């Protein structure tokens, strides 16, 4: 993620964790969907996976701990060094090769070898980048994935004719209804959102998938202000 976003999450990871636990971003539903996608694509097959903008990897590690999944190797990428240390601890029990990269997710993806991964996952991180950077990241994901590999993207999304400001209003309303933040914490959270969140529409992602010749683009779960999308190579 961007330097500004990394600095924010280094300082405020506990606040973000409270937001996750509140259900304001539908993390439970998104990860359940991600698990079903993995099970459909790799029912009896070991796979390699990278999580870009991985945070503390708590939810991903919990999901991958299920006996049904066979993990060859896991790469965790995040620019927030303190949070990445939590990721190391949260994945210690996973019996697979693990690599951690403390850097911007765009530059990290660009460094990975061609056709080296089966799964790429990113949750609530790509929206910190410009449209051109998002396109470049998707292109690199396609390069890094093996044939029949998948990129699963969970992120904030705007409705077709919704402005960024309108999307922020919807998100804030949802947070006010679900998250039990103090007024100070709420303002701190949305100061970050207003300065760093730049969601695209699902139609934009579908257009990118078509332009880059992904084999298939699927909206696996749409919750209005956020969605789970699958790009298949």
C-alpha positions in Angstrom: 0.0 0.0 0.0 1.1 3.6 -0.3 3.5 5.1 2.3 0.8 7.3 3.8 -1.5 4.3 4.3 1.3 2.2 5.7 2.1 4.8 8.3 -1.6 5.1 9.2 -2.0 1.4 9.8 1.3 1.1 11.7 -0.1 3.7 14.2 -3.7 2.6 14.2 -3.9 -1.2 13.7 -6.0 -1.7 16.8 -8.6 0.8 15.6 -8.7 -1.0 12.2 -9.1 -4.3 14.0 -12.1 -2.9 15.8 -13.6 -1.9 12.5 -13.1 -5.4 11.1 -14.7 -7.0 14.2 -17.7 -4.6 13.9 -18.8 -6.1 10.5 -18.9 -2.7 8.9 -16.8 -4.0 6.0 -18.4 -7.5 5.9 -15.1 -9.3 6.5 -16.7 -12.5 7.8 -18.8 -12.8 4.6 -15.9 -11.8 2.3 -13.6 -14.5 3.8 -16.3 -17.1 3.7 -16.7 -16.3 0.0 -12.9 -16.5 -0.4 -12.8 -19.9 1.2 -15.5 -21.2 -1.0 -13.6 -19.9 -4.1 -10.4 -21.7 -2.9 -12.3 -24.9 -2.3 -13.8 -24.7 -5.8 -10.5 -24.1 -7.5 -8.2 -26.3 -5.4 -10.4 -29.1 -3.9 -7.5 -31.6 -3.6 -4.6 -29.7 -4.8 -1.8 -27.9 -3.0 -1.4 -24.2 -3.9 0.9 -21.3 -3.4 -0.6 -18.0 -2.4 0.4 -14.4 -1.9 -1.6 -11.9 0.2 -0.9 -8.3 -0.9 -1.7 -5.6 1.8 -1.9 -8.6 4.1 -2.0 -6.7 7.4 -1.7 -9.0 10.4 -2.8 -12.0 8.3 -5.1 -13.1 11.1 -8.2 -13.8 9.0 -6.2 -15.3 6.1 -4.2 -17.6 8.5 -7.5 -18.7 10.2 -9.0 -19.6 6.8 -5.9 -21.4 5.5 -5.7 -23.5 8.7 -8.8 -25.5 7.6 -7.8 -29.1 7.0 -9.3 -29.0 3.5 -6.5 -26.6 2.3 -3.0 -27.7 1.3 -0.6 -24.8 1.2 2.7 -25.0 -0.5 3.9 -21.5 0.3 2.6 -18.2 1.6 3.9 -14.8 0.8 2.7 -11.9 3.0 3.2 -8.3 1.7 2.6 -5.2 3.6 4.3 -1.8 4.0 3.5 -1.5 7.7 6.5 -3.1 9.4 4.9 -3.4 12.9 1.8 -5.0 11.5 3.8 -7.4 9.4 5.5 -8.6 12.6 2.0 -9.6 13.8 1.5 -11.5 10.6 4.6 -13.5 11.3 3.2 -14.5 14.7 -0.3 -15.2 13.4 1.0 -17.6 10.7 3.6 -19.5 12.8 1.4 -22.5 13.0 1.0 -22.9 9.3 3.1 -25.9 8.0 4.3 -24.3 4.8 7.1 -22.1 3.5 6.5 -18.5 4.4 8.0 -15.3 3.0 7.3 -11.7 4.3 8.0 -8.6 2.2 7.8 -5.2 4.0 7.2 -2.9 1.0 4.7 -1.4 -1.3 2.5 -4.0 -2.8 2.9 -2.7 -6.3 6.7 -2.9 -6.2 6.6 -6.2 -4.4 4.4 -7.8 -7.1 6.6 -6.5 -9.8 9.6 -8.4 -8.3 7.9 -11.8 -8.3 8.8 -14.3 -11.0 6.5 -15.1 -13.9 4.1 -18.0 -13.3 5.1 -18.5 -9.7 1.8 -18.4 -7.8 -1.6 -20.1 -7.9 -3.5 -17.6 -5.9 -3.1 -13.9 -5.3 -5.4 -12.3 -2.7 -5.8 -8.7 -1.6 -8.3 -7.3 0.9 -9.1 -3.6 1.4 -5.7 -2.4 0.1 -5.9 -1.7 -3.7 -8.3 1.2 -3.2 -5.4 3.3 -1.9 -3.9 3.5 -5.4 -4.7 5.5 -8.6 -6.6 3.8 -11.4 -3.4 3.6 -13.5 -1.6 1.9 -10.5 -4.5 -0.5 -10.1 -4.3 -1.5 -13.7 -0.5 -2.0 -13.5 -1.0 -4.2 -10.4 -3.6 -6.3 -12.1 -1.3 -6.7 -15.1 1.5 -7.9 -12.9 -0.8 -10.3 -11.1 -1.7 -11.9 -14.4 2.0 -12.3 -15.2 2.8 -13.8 -11.8 0.0 -16.3 -11.8 0.3 -19.7 -13.2 -2.1 -20.9 -15.9 -5.6 -21.3 -14.3 -4.4 -19.2 -11.3 -6.8 -16.7 -9.7 -6.6 -13.2 -8.3 -9.3 -12.6 -5.6 -9.9 -9.0 -4.8 -11.9 -7.9 -1.8 -12.2 -4.1 -1.7 -14.5 -1.1 -1.5 -16.4 -0.4 -4.7 -18.6 2.5 -6.0 -21.9 2.0 -7.6 -22.1 2.8 -11.3 -23.0 6.5 -11.1 -21.8 7.0 -7.5 -19.2 9.7 -6.8 -16.3 9.1 -4.4 -17.9 11.5 -2.0 -21.2 9.7 -2.1 -19.4 6.4 -1.5 -17.7 7.8 1.6 -21.1 9.0 2.9 -22.5 5.4 2.5 -19.4 3.9 4.2 -19.5 6.4 7.1 -23.2 5.7 7.6 -22.5 2.0 7.8 -19.6 2.6 10.3 -21.8 4.8 12.5 -24.4 2.0 12.6 -22.1 -0.9 13.3 -18.7 0.3 14.7 -18.5 1.4 18.4 -15.9 4.0 17.9 -15.5 7.0 20.0 -16.1 10.3 18.2 -12.3 10.9 18.2 -11.5 7.5 16.8 -14.3 7.8 14.2 -12.9 11.1 12.9 -9.4 9.7 12.8 -10.6 6.7 10.8 -12.5 8.9 8.3 -9.7 11.4 8.0 -7.8 8.5 6.6 -10.7 7.4 4.3 -11.2 10.9 2.9 -7.4 11.3 2.1 -6.5 7.8 1.0 -9.5 5.8 -0.3 -10.2 5.8 -4.1 -12.6 3.0 -4.9 -13.5 2.1 -8.5 -16.8 0.7 -9.8 -17.3 -3.0 -10.6 -17.8 -1.9 -14.2 -14.3 -0.4 -14.2 -12.8 -3.7 -13.0 -14.7 -5.7 -15.6 -13.4 -3.3 -18.3 -9.8 -3.8 -17.0 -10.3 -7.6 -17.1 -11.5 -7.5 -20.6 -8.7 -5.1 -21.8 -6.0 -7.3 -20.2 -7.6 -10.5 -21.6 -8.2 -12.2 -18.3 -10.0 -15.5 -19.0 -12.9 -14.7 -16.7 -14.1 -12.0 -14.4 -16.6 -12.8 -11.7 -18.3 -10.8 -9.0 -18.5 -13.4 -6.2 -20.1 -11.2 -3.6 -21.5 -7.7 -3.8 -22.4 -5.9 -0.6 -23.0 -2.5 -2.1 -20.0 -0.4 -0.9 -17.6 -3.4 -1.1 -17.3 -6.6 -3.1 -15.4 -9.8 -3.7 -14.2 -10.2 -7.3 -12.3 -13.0 -9.0 -10.0 -12.6 -12.0 -9.1 -16.0 -13.6 -6.0 -16.3 -15.8 
